[in-house]
């Protein structure tokens, strides 16, 4: 007698057992794609832990939304695909345009215009890698400090070097 094929048998043949990429998508989130891309540009290529730190330190409100999508992608990788969380990297970070909601903008002299309330689709794809890639990005917290603080810190360092040499 022929063996009956169940849905689980069929579905297991569709997935790749060696697949090391997992994604999480957040659709129709409030915000413009350009502003989301400012945050996504920072985390592309980072490890998941570094990307979460970057999102936590970012002053932008869109960073919190991106952080939640990264956490979801990491959870999908560990729970559904049995990947090691410490080896996960952000392979792709994509933002797409959602539906732009048209709204009326009231002008003076009885006129009106049309404005848009943007929506976006945020996609994060994480990948498991054995060793960090050659161009691995790491967290550098001093890049976010104000330029005048950096100049002051470098000037103080130069002054200390000159004082040790007896020139100051």
N, C-alpha and C positions, 0 to 999 in steps of 0.2 A: 504494500500500500504506500502511495506517495506521502511523504511527510508534509504537513501543512506549514506554510510560512506565516509567522506572526509579524505584526508591525515592528516589534522590537528587533527581530532578526533582520528585517529589511532596513531599518534605520541604522543599525550598527554597521551595515555594509557601506553606508553613505559617508560615515565620518572616518577620518584618518586617525589611526591610533597614535601616530608620531607627530601630530599637529601640535606645535608649540606656540601658536598665536591664538589669542582670545580677545574679544572685543566687548565693549559696552557702549551703548548708544543712548543718549538723552535727546528726545525729540521735542520740538516746539517749546524750547526754553526761552524765556523772555530776555532779549538782549540782541544787539547787532552782531553779525558775524565778524566785523572788523575788530570790535572790542574783545571778542572771545579769542580771536587769532593773536592778539597781543599777549595773552596768557599762554596760549598753546605753543607759540614760538619759543618760549623759555623752556618748556618741559620736553620738547622733542629730543629723543636720544638719551634722556636721563634714566637712571634706574627709578623704580617705583618709589622707593623711600626718598630719594633726592627730589623727585617731582612733587611729592607730598610736602616736603619742606619748603620748596619754592612757592607752592600755592599758599602755604600757611604764612609765609613771610611777605607775600605780595600785598600791596595796599588796594588792589583792584577788587571790586565786589564780585567780578566774574570768576575770580580764582577759587572762591568757595564752591561754586557750581562745578568747576573743572575738577576740584579735589574729590567731590563726591562721585564723579564719573570714573576717576582713576581708582578709587576704592572699590567701586562696583566691578571694574574690569579685573582688578587683582583678585577679588572674591570669586568671580567667575572662573578665573584660571586655577585657583587653588581647589575650589569645590567641584567644578564640573570636569576639569581636565587633569587634576592631580599634578599640577606644576608647583615647583618650589618658589615661594614668594620672594626669597632673597635673591633669586637669579632673574627676576622679571625686570624688563626694560620697556620703556614706552617706544614702541616701534613706529607707530603713526599716531598723530593727533590732528584730526580733521574737523573743520567746522563747515557746515553747509547752510544755505539760506532756507529758512522755513517760510511759512506764509506771513506776508507783511500785512498787518491788519490796517485797513484804511480808516482814518478818523478825520473829522472836520476840524479845521483850524480857523477860528474866528478872527477876522481882520477888522480894521477900522472902516468907517464910511459904508457900513452895510455889506461889505464884501466878505467872502470866505475862501478858504483854500483847502487843499487836501494834504494831510500828513500821514505818515506811516508809523505804525508801532511794530518794530521788527521782531521776528522770532528766528531761532537758529536751531540746527541739529548738531550736537557735539558727539563725535565718535573718537574713542580712545582704543587703540589696539596695542596690547602688551604682548611681549614675546619673551620666551625663556632662552637665555644664552648661557653657555657654560662659562666663558671668560668674558670680561668686559671688552667691548670693541676698541679698536685702536683710537678712534675719535670719541671716546666716551666723555660725556659732559658731566662735570661734578658741580656740587654746590659751592659757590664762592660768595659768601655773604658780603664781603667788602665791596662788591660791584654795585650794591644797592645803596651804599652810603653817599651822602652829598659830596660833590666835588671839592668844596672848600674844606670839608673835614679831612679829605684825603690829602690835600695840599698842606694843611696844617700838620698832619701826622708825619708826612715826609719831611717837612721843614724841621720839625722837632728831632727827627731821626738824624738828619744831616748836622744839626747843631750838636747833638750828643757825640757824633763821630769827630767833629771839629774840636769839641771840648776834650775828648780823650787824647787827641793829637796835640793839644796845647795851643791851638790856633784861636780859640774863642775866649 
